Amino acid sequence: MSRALERVSFLGFDVFGTVVDWRTSVARIAEPFLARYAVQVDPLQFASDWRGCYQPSMETIRSGQREYVTLDVLNLENLVTVLAAYGADPDRIPAQELDELTRAWERLDPWPDSVEGLSRLKRRFAIGALSNGHIAGMLNLARYAGLPWDVIGGAELSRSYKPQAATYQRTIAAVGRLPQETAMVAAHNDDLLAARENGMRTVFVCRPTEYGSGQTKDLAPARDWDIVVSSLTEAADALGC
Amino acid sequence: MSRALERVSFLGFDVFGTVVDWRTSVARIAEPFLARYAVQVDPLQFASDWRGCYQPSMETIRSGQREYVTLDVLNLENLVTVLAAYGADPDRIPAQELDELTRAWERLDPWPDSVEGLSRLKRRFAIGALSNGHIAGMLNLARYAGLPWDVIGGAELSRSYKPQAATYQRTIAAVGRLPQETAMVAAHNDDLLAARENGMRTVFVCRPTEYGSGQTKDLAPARDWDIVVSSLTEAADALGC
């Protein structure tokens, strides 16, 4: 077993991309909606485009231009933006249907190894979501996907968005650990970089198809992360769980 | 099945007394400590006396005299107070031992029906701690006692203490429900009264030995609570789980 995580008793997980496959799930859920409103776009492209608004929309909050709002609020605004970009008129779509489609982010399928991996890791470590998702979204997603979190940490506790330091620090404090007693598990190098800057140990999970077959980012670890694996079951193996 | 909870999809639980038996657990854990420092008190009496400081210590925060601190901070202060009241000198006890004993509140045994009851209720409802305990304490207690929470709500989210309205309201908002879509499950009439005032449905769980055989409070429902049961498995029966 790797000794880098010897003192660690809490694992915080990035969720979108690391634990669940948002792209194919959003595409599947959106497909009938797109057909109903004759929106001319491939559902997988639609999922990527919607997700593409994610970082810029959080950036308005990180920069202080805008007060914190939860991720469902941003996702709904971003949905309206992408629909308009395809030439659809979001004002002609009932608000309830837009809300319903936004809840696609609470019905994302886990990667095939996620539930088993988390269940095994949970035997030895306290495990929690450390995501930019809001608490209700993480709760509903966990129930949908069977993610056995001990606790839901992340953005809403600190009213900040990763990679801001406050998001990591507030969750570390909430779970009552020292930074070095925690590790961040993520498929994204920038997330791990910020986690390490805040004293956490790091576990990189390679998810080379998060963005589909043409993915160019996060195909490999960009730093000497403490653990590098290809799945959460492999993480459990590496950590002796 | 009772229809009063038909629209409810989230159950918030009081924990100390309702889900776990703090009195006999604290007594058991404290016994060797009390013997080691020759503190002349029956361990069960000690547990009750320590718990007796609980409401007054939170009251300083509810009233605004003092800024919010987490329950472990209050429990440690109260431990020093009760030890001094028995004639012990807390300054002669290593701080680490006082901290360790304070963590007794994270190692409380569930009532015999709690784990099965929660597991059954979880099939139909999202379930969460809605306690005055802090997040880390609830997390560690859940792992010790096997409490399968979907989410940890309660005092720390709002930096307030039940029965303040903010504690209920913030958890209701965090789980993304309307008040009438939530229910409070508690062994304490005053907790349910405040929950009802904040729009929650109410489940009274009779725990007549929480304070031992001489208990005088909360032996029966003081109002027409929506559901009245004697255990969490009975609650699961009543709710068709």
Chai-1 contact restraints between the chains, C-beta under 6 A:
chainA,res_idxA,chainB,res_idxB,connection_type,confidence,min_distance_angstrom,max_distance_angstrom,comment,restraint_id
A,A126,B,L139,contact,1.0,0.0,6.0,A-B,restraint_1
A,I135,B,A174,contact,1.0,0.0,6.0,A-B,restraint_2
A,A136,B,V175,contact,1.0,0.0,6.0,A-B,restraint_3
A,A136,B,G176,contact,1.0,0.0,6.0,A-B,restraint_4
A,L139,B,A126,contact,1.0,0.0,6.0,A-B,restraint_5
A,L139,B,D150,contact,1.0,0.0,6.0,A-B,restraint_6
A,L139,B,V151,contact,1.0,0.0,6.0,A-B,restraint_7
A,L139,B,V175,contact,1.0,0.0,6.0,A-B,restraint_8
A,D150,B,L139,contact,1.0,0.0,6.0,A-B,restraint_9
A,V151,B,L139,contact,1.0,0.0,6.0,A-B,restraint_10
A,V151,B,I152,contact,1.0,0.0,6.0,A-B,restraint_11
A,I152,B,V151,contact,1.0,0.0,6.0,A-B,restraint_12
A,A174,B,I135,contact,1.0,0.0,6.0,A-B,restraint_13
A,V175,B,A136,contact,1.0,0.0,6.0,A-B,restraint_14
A,V175,B,L139,contact,1.0,0.0,6.0,A-B,restraint_15
A,G176,B,A136,contact,1.0,0.0,6.0,A-B,restraint_16
